[in-house]
Amino acid sequence: MRKNGGLALVRRIGRRVEALGRRARRSHRLAFVALSLMQLVIASASYAWMTFVPASFLIIPLVVGGVLLRFGELVALTGITAAFGSYVVLSRGVTLPRIGFVLVLVIVGWIMITSAKVRSRLGVAGTRSESMLMELRDTLTAQGEMPTLPSGWQVEVAIQSAGGSTFSGDFVVSTMHGDFLEVALVDVSGKGIDAGTRALLLSGAFGGLLGVVPEAEFLPSANQYIRRQDWDDDFATVVHVVLNLRTGDFDVRTAGHPPAIQFDAWSGRWQTRDADGPLLGLMESPDFKANHGQLRPGDALFLYSDGMVETPRRDIGRGTDRLTGHAERLVAQGFLGGAADLVATAGGPGDDSAIVIIHRTAHG
């Protein structure tokens, strides 16, 4: 019964999607007819009363069509607009300004058609492509949300994309199973939308691996996944942490990524947790060693991308010292709000920046 019910649900979803597709096609046809009739009305009114209805009004429905119509419909609307515009202005005499106006109509139509052609490759029309990009961005952001931790633990994440872009090549995936928290901070090569789309692909794959494969197999499995993508000279760096929330014991593994930093509340010292490993995607069977440590009450562990510590004028060593200097100010407040503060103050404007702070509170 459950199997048959599942098949029935799949069929209902399929019929619903098909119905939505038919509705979208009808709405595009109606929009094309409405805009074509609007062009006819504008052309007729302009021919009769050019002083009150200039022919330049023909550009308005054409631009609207560039937003609403599919590629083929927009090409037809551009032809209709050029024909009506040519008839209205050239019927009163052929002059250079009137020929120039017709050329303007054709150029505007060409710009709209070029934009629609890009969208048609995605199989979407109108503003749906932009909506899809926003949905992809929101999905990537949502996947970085941390699970709710038990009393005595707090975790914060902050990500800042380069140049104010809404897409970032840095992302975080996490999961909690039993007493164990697993977190991976990933930095994909490149910047902007190109890096953001690859980050979206990897975040889904890495999120699926996390907590499913044994902790020592996470980075090797992620490496094999990237190699199967057959990207040209593209790679990713990762810092992966497995934390026992009952004892505070943790293992850190890195793949070409800056080392984690641990704050020791008892001594007030900052210690890097080096676990050198190769970049993901470049080697067939790399080996990733673990760095073992423990978080006691008051201690904190920092995971961060190279955008937090490296710039063209500053190497990673000095950048790490600078980051710990900024983080030192947050000790008194228990690192509350520290992730956003550090990204804003220490993050480099020319590169994606991300940081994760895992803090074992003293009162836990």
Secondary structure, 3 states (H helix, E strand, C coil): CHHHHHHHHHHHHHHHHHHHHHHHHHHHHHHHHHHHHHHHHHHHHHHHCCCCCCHHHHHHHHHHHHHHCCHHHHHHHHHHHHHHHHHHHHCCCCCHHHHHHHHHHHHHHHHHHHHHHHHHHHCCCCCHHHHHHHHHHHHHHHHCCCCCCCCCEEEEEEEECHHHCCCCCEEEEEEEECCEEEEEEEEECCCHHHHHHHHHHHHHHHHHHCCCCCHHHHHHHHHHHHHHCCCCCCCEEEEEEEEECCCCEEEEEEECCCCEEEEECCCCEEEEECCCCCCECCCCCCCCCCEEEECCCCCEEEEECHHHCCECCECHHHHHHHHHHHHHCCCCCCCCCHHHHHHHHHCCCCCCEEEEEEEECCCC
